[in-house]
Amino acid sequence: MKVSYKKLWKLLIDKDMKKRDLERCAGISHYTINKLNHGENVTTDILGKICKALGCTINDIMEFIDDDSAQ
């Protein structure tokens, strides 16, 4: 299974925020934003910081995608 953060990027657009704004609000690094951009795994602590900064839940920022594209 892969992780998709498309919901996070949509939420930032809806809130008129840039990724740098999220870095500052959530106290996360540019490296972490880069990992999110590439759909890589991050810790639950990071996800919690993002949710707290945006006032949302984990379901609002990410989803699991079945990477079995052969079907």
Sequence and secondary structure as in RCSB ss.txt:
>XXXX:A:sequence
MKVSYKKLWKLLIDKDMKKRDLERCAGISHYTINKLNHGENVTTDILGKICKALGCTINDIMEFIDDDSAQ
>XXXX:A:secstr
 EEE HHHHHHHHHTT  HHHHHHHHT  HHHHHHHHTT    HHHHHHHHHHHT  GGGT EEE   TT 
